[in-house]
């Protein structure tokens, strides 16, 4: 019989839980170094806790996400917690529900439609440029700034003229709700949502506020009868075989897009700026590409910025916005020569696959030239998959890359960046984020070139 993967050593009662105090990402790196491409770890006491199989290879990622994706479902704890907190949107749904939702949502994310959002990307980037005008020579928390930027973008795209109503509520409640979801997802022993413990009370309070905000805006839109070109208006107007989405389904899509649409791009932009500030030669080459633009780029101009896009892709290699992708096995299977038992939690790790030395020479070196057309064509498709893979590849991939290119080009045209010498720490919450902010010194380009 094929052996199960090696199991990480840990304490008898807690398994690997004590090791998680240092962070899930450093633990993943150590498990890869000590045990190889496929490894199990236990969280919590025997039989009562959880056991997770971690997959660190492109071949394993392809198998789970594409080749045998029917055997690996979003029935694990992480997706269950997100589903409970914000509703069963495209991120968490499966089977016919997912197929139906995707039919409604696909037209909202075509390249043509996303190009129409680029004016919003540019306007909000110009707003950030204006905010930074008075910060010449100062150290700013770039992660805080990029989170504000991308949240304003996604709120304007979603809510249009209702952005000023929605934004303060989302700024107040979205991060606490996401953090509570993460805390429940990593509990070693599951407790009912009905128990009045602090994390449950926080989820219920945040959920009530966020649901109420969306429901009120949706009800007002329906009552007005007006057609709007923002994403909420398009969702309200969407039809599939004459049928429309329910208000609860629309609310779930809105909240999923808020979750997936601002934290992920904020971390990507933060990390790109940090890397530009740490690699002057890369920064100057990107600066040369964007210097001739008459302003913050349009969609067409941004798509022509080949080096800027390489910088973004290399950033997403080292700092994938979704560093772990979880599934649950339906039936027994085999991955990497090991037996995966039915009911197992399986975690595919872009964080580690993107750093696998068999596929990335000098994997910790930042090098945008890894993403020339020739290099991309020669590489395994699943050596780089920050947006997932298979049927459930992120529908917002083009949106995120275009938003990132517009914002990064717009900021790099006007400012130079200088990063601190110490390496930043990252943590895996619902998405990847810097653990301690991202202090970077910004300088006006005019001052640099004088």
C-alpha positions as CSV (number, residue, x, y, z in Angstrom):
1,X,0.0,0.0,0.0
2,X,1.2,3.5,-0.8
3,X,2.4,5.4,2.3
4,X,0.8,8.5,3.6
5,X,3.0,11.7,3.6
6,X,5.5,12.2,6.4
7,X,4.0,13.9,9.4
8,X,5.7,16.9,11.0
9,X,6.8,16.2,14.6
10,X,5.0,18.1,17.3
11,X,3.7,17.9,20.8
12,X,1.4,15.0,21.7
13,X,-1.5,17.2,22.7
14,X,-1.1,20.2,20.4
15,X,0.7,18.8,17.3
16,X,2.2,21.7,15.3
17,X,0.0,24.4,17.0
18,X,3.0,25.8,19.0
19,X,5.0,26.2,15.8
20,X,2.2,28.4,14.4
21,X,3.1,31.1,16.9
22,X,6.0,32.0,14.6
23,X,3.6,32.2,11.6
24,X,2.2,29.8,9.1
25,X,4.5,30.9,6.3
26,X,7.8,30.3,8.2
27,X,6.4,26.9,9.3
28,X,5.6,26.0,5.7
29,X,9.2,26.9,4.7
30,X,10.6,24.7,7.5
31,X,8.3,21.8,6.7
32,X,9.4,21.9,3.0
33,X,13.1,22.0,4.0
34,X,12.8,19.2,6.5
35,X,10.2,16.9,4.8
36,X,10.1,17.7,1.1
37,X,7.3,18.3,-1.4
38,X,4.3,16.7,0.5
39,X,3.9,16.7,4.3
40,X,1.2,16.4,6.9
41,X,0.8,18.4,10.0
42,X,-1.6,18.0,13.0
43,X,-3.2,21.0,14.7
44,X,-4.7,20.2,18.1
45,X,-5.1,16.9,20.1
46,X,-5.2,13.5,18.4
47,X,-8.7,12.7,17.0
48,X,-10.1,16.0,18.1
49,X,-7.8,18.3,16.2
50,X,-7.2,18.8,12.5
51,X,-4.7,17.2,10.1
52,X,-3.7,19.1,7.0
53,X,-1.6,17.8,4.0
54,X,0.5,20.5,2.4
55,X,1.4,20.3,-1.3
56,X,4.5,22.2,-2.5
57,X,4.9,21.3,-6.2
58,X,3.4,22.6,-9.5
59,X,2.4,19.0,-10.3
60,X,0.5,18.7,-7.1
61,X,-1.2,22.1,-7.6
62,X,-2.3,21.1,-11.1
63,X,-3.7,17.8,-9.8
64,X,-5.7,19.4,-7.0
65,X,-6.9,22.5,-8.9
66,X,-7.4,21.2,-12.4
67,X,-6.7,17.6,-13.4
68,X,-8.6,16.0,-10.6
69,X,-10.4,19.0,-9.2
70,X,-13.7,17.2,-8.9
71,X,-12.1,15.2,-6.0
72,X,-11.0,18.3,-4.1
73,X,-13.9,20.5,-2.9
74,X,-14.2,23.7,-1.0
75,X,-15.6,21.9,2.0
76,X,-12.8,22.7,4.4
77,X,-12.9,24.8,7.5
78,X,-11.5,28.0,5.9
79,X,-14.0,28.2,3.1
80,X,-16.8,27.3,5.6
81,X,-15.9,30.2,7.8
82,X,-15.8,32.7,4.9
83,X,-19.1,31.2,3.6
84,X,-20.7,31.7,7.0
85,X,-19.5,35.3,7.5
86,X,-20.2,36.9,4.1
87,X,-22.4,34.4,2.2
88,X,-22.0,31.9,-0.5
89,X,-20.5,33.9,-3.3
90,X,-18.3,32.9,-6.3
91,X,-15.3,32.5,-4.0
92,X,-16.9,29.8,-1.9
93,X,-19.7,28.3,-3.9
94,X,-19.6,25.0,-5.8
95,X,-21.4,22.8,-8.3
96,X,-24.5,24.3,-9.9
97,X,-24.5,27.3,-7.6
98,X,-21.0,28.2,-8.7
99,X,-21.8,27.6,-12.4
100,X,-24.9,29.8,-12.1
101,X,-23.1,32.6,-10.4
102,X,-20.2,32.5,-12.9
103,X,-22.7,32.9,-15.8
104,X,-24.0,36.1,-14.2
105,X,-20.6,37.4,-13.3
106,X,-18.4,36.6,-16.3
107,X,-19.7,39.5,-18.4
108,X,-18.7,41.9,-15.7
109,X,-15.0,40.9,-16.0
110,X,-14.4,40.7,-19.7
111,X,-11.3,42.6,-20.9
112,X,-13.5,45.3,-22.5
113,X,-15.6,45.8,-19.3
114,X,-12.5,45.9,-17.1
115,X,-10.9,48.5,-19.4
116,X,-13.9,50.7,-18.6
117,X,-12.9,50.6,-14.9
118,X,-9.4,51.9,-15.7
119,X,-10.6,55.6,-15.4
120,X,-11.5,54.9,-11.8
121,X,-8.1,53.2,-11.2
122,X,-6.4,56.3,-12.6
123,X,-8.6,58.9,-10.7
124,X,-7.9,57.2,-7.4
125,X,-4.2,56.9,-8.1
126,X,-4.1,60.6,-8.9
127,X,-5.8,61.2,-5.5
128,X,-3.0,59.2,-3.8
129,X,-0.4,61.2,-5.7
130,X,-2.0,64.4,-4.4
131,X,-2.0,63.0,-0.8
132,X,1.7,62.2,-1.1
133,X,2.7,65.7,-2.5
134,X,3.3,67.0,1.0
135,X,5.2,63.9,2.1
136,X,8.4,64.5,0.2
137,X,11.4,62.9,1.9
138,X,9.1,61.3,4.6
139,X,8.7,57.7,5.5
140,X,5.2,56.5,5.0
141,X,3.4,53.3,5.7
142,X,2.9,52.2,2.1
143,X,0.6,49.2,3.1
144,X,-1.8,51.5,4.9
145,X,-1.8,53.9,1.9
146,X,-2.3,51.1,-0.7
147,X,-5.1,49.6,1.3
148,X,-6.9,52.9,1.3
149,X,-6.2,53.3,-2.4
150,X,-7.5,49.9,-3.4
151,X,-10.5,50.0,-1.0
152,X,-11.6,53.3,-2.6
153,X,-11.2,51.8,-6.0
154,X,-13.2,48.7,-5.3
155,X,-15.9,50.7,-3.5
156,X,-16.2,53.2,-6.4
157,X,-16.4,50.3,-8.9
158,X,-19.0,48.5,-6.8
159,X,-21.1,51.3,-5.5
160,X,-20.6,54.3,-7.8
161,X,-22.4,57.3,-6.3
162,X,-23.1,55.4,-3.1
163,X,-19.3,55.2,-2.3
164,X,-19.5,57.9,0.4
165,X,-22.2,56.0,2.2
166,X,-20.4,52.6,1.9
167,X,-16.8,53.5,2.4
168,X,-16.8,54.5,6.1
169,X,-18.7,51.4,7.2
170,X,-16.4,49.1,5.2
171,X,-13.3,50.8,6.6
172,X,-14.6,50.3,10.1
173,X,-15.8,46.7,9.9
174,X,-14.1,44.8,7.1
175,X,-10.7,44.2,8.7
176,X,-12.1,43.1,12.1
177,X,-14.5,40.7,10.4
178,X,-11.8,39.2,8.2
179,X,-9.5,38.8,11.3
180,X,-12.3,37.0,13.2
181,X,-12.9,34.7,10.3
182,X,-9.2,33.8,10.2
183,X,-9.1,33.2,14.0
184,X,-12.0,30.8,13.8
185,X,-10.4,29.0,10.8
186,X,-7.3,28.2,12.8
187,X,-9.0,27.1,16.0
188,X,-7.8,23.6,16.9
189,X,-11.2,22.5,18.1
190,X,-14.4,23.7,16.3
191,X,-17.0,25.5,18.4
192,X,-20.5,26.4,17.3
193,X,-21.1,29.9,15.9
194,X,-23.9,30.2,18.4
195,X,-21.6,30.2,21.5
196,X,-21.3,33.7,22.9
197,X,-17.5,33.8,22.8
198,X,-15.7,37.1,21.8
199,X,-14.8,35.9,18.3
200,X,-18.3,34.8,17.5
201,X,-19.8,38.0,18.8
202,X,-17.4,40.0,16.6
203,X,-18.4,38.0,13.5
204,X,-22.1,38.4,14.2
205,X,-21.7,42.2,14.8
206,X,-19.6,42.7,11.7
207,X,-21.8,40.5,9.6
208,X,-24.9,42.4,10.7
209,X,-23.4,45.8,9.9
210,X,-22.0,44.7,6.5
211,X,-25.2,42.8,5.5
212,X,-27.3,45.8,6.6
213,X,-25.2,48.2,4.5
214,X,-25.5,46.1,1.4
215,X,-29.2,45.3,1.9
216,X,-30.0,49.0,2.3
217,X,-28.2,50.1,-0.8
218,X,-29.7,47.2,-2.9
219,X,-33.2,48.1,-1.6
220,X,-32.8,51.7,-2.5
221,X,-31.5,50.9,-6.0
222,X,-34.4,48.6,-6.6
223,X,-36.9,51.2,-5.4
224,X,-35.4,53.9,-7.6
225,X,-35.6,51.8,-10.7
226,X,-32.6,53.5,-12.1
227,X,-30.0,51.6,-14.1
228,X,-26.4,52.2,-13.0
229,X,-23.2,51.3,-14.8
230,X,-21.3,50.5,-11.5
231,X,-20.9,46.8,-10.7
232,X,-23.8,46.7,-8.3
233,X,-26.0,48.2,-10.9
234,X,-24.8,45.6,-13.4
235,X,-25.5,42.8,-10.9
236,X,-29.0,44.0,-10.3
237,X,-29.6,44.2,-14.1
238,X,-27.9,40.9,-14.9
239,X,-30.0,38.1,-16.5
240,X,-29.4,34.5,-17.3
241,X,-32.1,32.8,-19.3
242,X,-34.5,35.5,-18.1
243,X,-33.7,34.9,-14.4
244,X,-31.9,37.4,-12.0
245,X,-29.9,37.1,-8.9
246,X,-31.6,37.4,-5.6
247,X,-30.7,40.2,-3.2
248,X,-28.9,37.8,-0.9
249,X,-26.8,36.5,-3.9
250,X,-26.0,40.0,-5.0
251,X,-24.9,40.9,-1.4
252,X,-22.7,37.8,-1.3
253,X,-21.0,38.7,-4.6
254,X,-20.4,42.3,-3.4
255,X,-18.8,41.1,-0.1
256,X,-16.7,38.5,-1.9
257,X,-15.4,41.2,-4.3
258,X,-14.6,43.5,-1.4
259,X,-12.7,40.7,0.3
260,X,-10.8,39.5,-2.8
261,X,-10.7,42.9,-4.6
262,X,-8.9,45.2,-2.3
263,X,-6.7,43.4,0.2
264,X,-5.0,41.3,-2.5
265,X,-4.1,44.2,-4.8
266,X,-3.1,46.3,-1.8
267,X,-0.5,43.7,-0.7
268,X,0.7,43.3,-4.3
269,X,1.2,47.1,-4.8
270,X,2.8,47.4,-1.3
271,X,5.3,44.6,-2.1
272,X,6.1,46.0,-5.5
273,X,6.9,49.4,-4.1
274,X,9.0,47.8,-1.4
275,X,10.9,45.8,-4.0
276,X,11.4,48.9,-6.2
277,X,12.8,50.7,-3.2
278,X,15.2,47.9,-2.5
279,X,16.3,47.5,-6.1
280,X,17.3,50.9,-7.6
281,X,18.2,49.3,-11.0
282,X,14.7,47.8,-11.3
283,X,13.1,51.0,-10.2
284,X,15.0,53.1,-12.8
285,X,14.1,50.7,-15.6
286,X,10.4,50.9,-14.7
287,X,10.7,54.6,-14.3
288,X,12.1,54.8,-17.8
289,X,9.2,52.9,-19.2
290,X,6.6,55.1,-17.6
291,X,8.4,58.5,-17.8
292,X,7.0,59.3,-21.2
293,X,3.4,58.9,-20.3
294,X,1.3,62.1,-20.3
295,X,-0.3,61.1,-17.0
296,X,-1.5,58.1,-15.1
297,X,-2.0,55.5,-17.8
298,X,-5.2,54.5,-19.5
299,X,-6.1,50.9,-19.9
300,X,-4.5,50.7,-23.3
301,X,-1.3,52.4,-22.2
302,X,-1.1,50.2,-19.1
303,X,-1.4,47.0,-21.0
304,X,1.6,48.2,-23.1
305,X,3.8,48.6,-20.1
306,X,5.6,45.2,-20.4
307,X,8.3,45.8,-17.8
308,X,5.8,47.2,-15.3
309,X,3.8,44.0,-15.8
310,X,6.9,41.9,-15.2
311,X,7.5,43.7,-12.0
312,X,4.0,42.9,-10.8
313,X,4.2,39.3,-11.8
314,X,7.6,38.8,-10.0
315,X,6.1,40.5,-7.0
316,X,3.1,38.1,-7.0
317,X,5.6,35.2,-7.3
318,X,7.3,36.2,-4.1
319,X,4.2,37.5,-2.4
320,X,1.2,35.7,-3.7
321,X,-2.0,37.3,-2.4
322,X,-3.5,33.9,-1.6
323,X,-0.5,32.1,-0.2
324,X,-2.5,28.9,0.6
325,X,-5.4,27.3,-1.2
326,X,-7.3,24.7,0.7
327,X,-9.5,21.8,-0.4
328,X,-11.0,18.6,1.1
329,X,-10.5,15.3,-0.7
330,X,-13.7,13.3,-1.5
331,X,-12.1,10.0,-2.2
332,X,-8.7,8.4,-1.8
333,X,-6.1,9.7,-4.2
334,X,-2.3,9.9,-4.8
335,X,-0.1,13.0,-5.0
336,X,3.6,13.0,-5.4
337,X,3.8,9.3,-4.6
338,X,1.8,9.6,-1.4
339,X,-1.6,8.4,-0.5
340,X,-4.2,11.1,0.2
341,X,-7.1,9.7,2.2
342,X,-10.7,10.5,1.7
343,X,-11.8,13.4,3.9
344,X,-8.3,14.9,4.2
345,X,-7.8,18.6,4.3
346,X,-5.3,19.5,1.5
347,X,-3.5,22.8,1.3
348,X,-1.8,23.8,-2.0
349,X,0.9,26.4,-1.2
350,X,1.6,29.1,-3.9
351,X,4.0,30.6,-1.3
352,X,6.2,27.5,-1.5
353,X,5.6,26.5,-5.1
354,X,6.7,30.0,-6.1
355,X,9.9,29.5,-4.2
356,X,10.6,25.9,-5.2
357,X,14.3,25.8,-6.3
358,X,13.6,23.1,-8.9
359,X,11.5,25.7,-10.8
360,X,13.0,29.0,-9.8
361,X,16.8,29.3,-9.7
362,X,17.8,31.5,-6.8
363,X,14.2,31.6,-5.7
364,X,14.5,34.5,-3.2
365,X,16.1,36.8,-5.7
366,X,13.8,39.5,-7.1
367,X,14.1,39.4,-10.9
368,X,11.4,40.6,-13.3
369,X,13.2,39.0,-16.2
370,X,11.7,35.7,-15.1
371,X,8.5,36.9,-16.8
372,X,9.7,37.6,-20.3
373,X,7.4,35.9,-22.9
374,X,10.1,33.3,-23.6
375,X,10.5,32.4,-19.9
376,X,6.8,32.2,-19.2
377,X,6.3,29.9,-22.2
378,X,9.1,27.6,-21.1
379,X,7.9,27.3,-17.5
380,X,5.3,24.9,-16.0
381,X,1.9,26.6,-16.0
382,X,1.5,25.8,-12.3
383,X,4.9,27.0,-11.2
384,X,3.2,30.5,-10.9
385,X,-0.5,30.5,-10.0
386,X,-1.3,33.5,-7.7
387,X,-4.8,33.6,-9.1
388,X,-5.4,29.8,-8.7
389,X,-6.0,27.4,-11.5
390,X,-8.4,25.2,-13.3
391,X,-12.2,26.0,-13.5
392,X,-12.0,28.1,-10.3
393,X,-9.2,30.5,-11.5
394,X,-9.9,33.9,-10.1
395,X,-12.4,35.8,-12.3
396,X,-10.8,39.1,-11.3
397,X,-7.3,38.3,-12.5
398,X,-7.3,40.8,-15.4
399,X,-9.0,43.4,-13.1
400,X,-6.2,43.0,-10.5
401,X,-3.3,43.1,-13.0
402,X,-4.7,46.1,-14.8
403,X,-5.4,48.0,-11.6
404,X,-1.9,47.2,-10.3
405,X,-0.2,48.3,-13.5
406,X,-2.2,51.6,-13.6
407,X,-1.5,52.4,-10.0
408,X,2.2,51.4,-10.0
409,X,2.9,53.3,-13.1
410,X,1.1,56.4,-11.9
411,X,2.9,56.4,-8.6
412,X,6.4,55.6,-10.0
413,X,6.1,58.5,-12.5
414,X,5.9,61.0,-9.7
415,X,7.8,59.4,-6.8
416,X,11.0,57.5,-6.0
417,X,11.1,54.9,-3.3
418,X,13.7,53.9,-0.8
419,X,13.1,50.8,1.3
420,X,14.6,49.9,4.7
421,X,17.4,47.4,4.8
422,X,15.6,44.9,7.0
423,X,13.3,42.3,5.3
424,X,9.6,42.8,6.1
425,X,7.6,40.0,7.7
426,X,4.5,38.7,6.1
427,X,1.6,36.8,7.6
428,X,-1.1,34.7,6.1
429,X,-4.6,35.8,7.3
430,X,-7.5,35.5,4.9
431,X,-5.1,36.9,2.4
432,X,-1.4,37.7,2.6
433,X,-0.4,41.0,4.3
434,X,2.7,42.6,5.8
435,X,2.8,41.8,9.5
436,X,4.1,45.3,10.6
437,X,3.1,47.7,7.9
438,X,5.6,48.7,5.2
439,X,7.6,51.9,5.9
440,X,9.1,53.3,2.7
441,X,10.7,56.7,2.1
442,X,9.1,58.5,-0.8
443,X,10.7,61.4,-2.7
444,X,9.3,63.6,-5.5
445,X,10.8,62.6,-8.8
446,X,11.4,66.3,-9.6
447,X,13.6,66.5,-6.6
448,X,15.5,63.4,-7.6
449,X,16.2,64.6,-11.1
450,X,17.2,68.2,-10.3
